[in-house]
Amino acid sequence: MIREARDIIKKPLVSEKSTDLMAEQKYVFQVEPKANKVEIKKAVEELFKVKVKDVNTIRMQGKMKRMGIHSGRRSNWKKAIVTLEEGSKPIEIFEGL
């Protein structure tokens, strides 16, 4: 099954920690849980027209949430930290943050 680049990269993650990583040419994305590092690298290069040096992935556990007496769990998800090559232009969607 061939996945499109837009199916692999779900959304960029912007937090205090990920904003600090941008100074080191590292960007954080929420990705498809079944995607591997090679697919993530190709998807980022295709979508943002940059050269990727390295990809680190983390499986995030869903949090327990309560609504009154009912409790449930958010779904598990996957996070990818993408490092760009030296001299590569920054990713445009993160500009101005």
ABEGO torsion letter per residue (X at the ends): XBBBAAAABABBBBBAAAAAAAAAGBBBBBBBAABBAAAAAAAAAAAAGBBBABBBBBBBBBBBBBBEABBBBBBBBBBBBBBBBBGBBBBAAABGX
